[in-house]
Amino acid sequence: MRTRMNRRLIITLLLFVAGAAHARGPVRASEGNTRGWQLMTPEERIEHQAKIRGFTSYEACRSYQVGHHQLMEERARQRGLALPQGRRDICEHLRTVEDSRQSAD
């Protein structure tokens, strides 16, 4: 009985630690993984990366991402540039963390 409880505690703690580490987001935002990178000032790039790393919920991250994409599309349109499509959902890692938290409950 006690071994089973210890095992559950260890698994829960490992999931929590892994989820928290994974929730930090991309290691480094760059032209290769940030839509509109070339249309952002250096200050905006730093702020964008900090925001992305700071999200703890998928919904908040996704809402920011949609707004960011709209802003970059508008800037590209104003400059007559084609904005490449995003390759992946930068917020997807948070969905996994939320799923882990729900299954631990």
Beta strands, then each sheet from edge to edge (+ up, - down):
end
